[in-house]
Amino acid sequence: MHLEDYFEFLSPDDIRIKGHRIGIDDVIKYYLQGYSPEQILEELPTLNLEKIFATLTYYLHNRTEIDAYMLRLEKWRE
């Protein structure tokens, strides 16, 4: 299984965790605030640790691109 298999790439600015309405940005925001994977699970209980770890691994492997993605989302939401 590839990391990308955990996600739905709906558009360049909409990446969601497969089977959920939760975007990868939701998980990453908690991670960047210092939450552990277990604490993220408490905040997003419809996920499981496998999907949280997959999201964090995807982020760490693609940090530059995902940081740009997060910035675009933040600007769009403003």
C-alpha positions as a printed Julia matrix, in Angstrom:
78×3 Matrix{Float64}:
   0.0    0.0    0.0
   1.23   3.49  -0.86
   0.75   6.48   1.44
  -1.35   8.18  -1.24
  -3.86   5.32  -0.96
  -4.98   6.77   2.39
  -6.16  10.01   0.8
  -8.64  11.42  -1.67
  -7.11  14.16  -3.8
 -10.29  16.04  -4.69
  -8.39  19.08  -6.0
  -4.96  20.64  -5.49
  -6.42  22.43  -2.45
  -8.65  19.68  -1.07
  -6.96  16.55   0.22
  -9.08  14.39   2.51
  -8.54  11.22   4.44
 -10.22   8.44   2.49
 -13.6    7.48   3.93
 -13.88  10.72   5.93
 -14.77  14.34   5.41
 -11.67  15.23   7.42
  -8.91  16.99   5.52
  -5.27  16.23   6.08
  -4.95  19.83   7.26
  -7.07  19.03  10.33
  -4.63  16.34  11.47
  -1.57  18.39  10.57
  -2.8   21.46  12.48
  -3.02  19.43  15.68
   0.41  17.92  15.03
   1.96  21.36  14.51
   0.39  22.5   17.8
   2.29  19.72  19.57
  -0.43  17.07  19.86
   0.69  13.44  19.89
  -1.02  10.99  17.51
  -3.01   9.65  20.48
  -4.15  13.17  21.39
  -5.13  13.82  17.77
  -7.24  10.65  17.93
  -9.02  12.07  20.97
  -9.83  15.22  18.98
 -10.77  13.34  15.8
 -12.25  10.08  17.11
 -13.68   8.91  13.77
 -10.11   8.32  12.57
  -7.77   5.59  13.74
  -4.08   5.71  14.59
  -3.13   4.11  11.27
  -4.7    6.96   9.31
  -3.22   9.58  11.63
   0.27   8.1   11.29
  -0.19   7.85   7.5
  -1.15  11.52   7.36
   1.8   12.58   9.49
   4.2   10.44   7.45
   2.82  11.91   4.22
   3.29  15.39   5.68
   6.87  14.73   6.78
   7.78  13.28   3.37
   6.19  16.2    1.5
   6.66  19.0    3.99
   7.42  21.83   1.55
   4.4   21.07  -0.64
   2.05  20.5    2.29
   3.2   23.66   4.08
   2.33  25.58   0.88
  -1.02  23.74   0.74
  -1.74  24.69   4.36
  -0.88  28.33   3.67
  -3.21  28.44   0.64
  -6.02  26.98   2.74
  -5.42  29.49   5.53
  -5.53  32.42   3.09
  -8.67  31.05   1.42
 -10.42  30.69   4.79
  -9.63  34.31   5.72
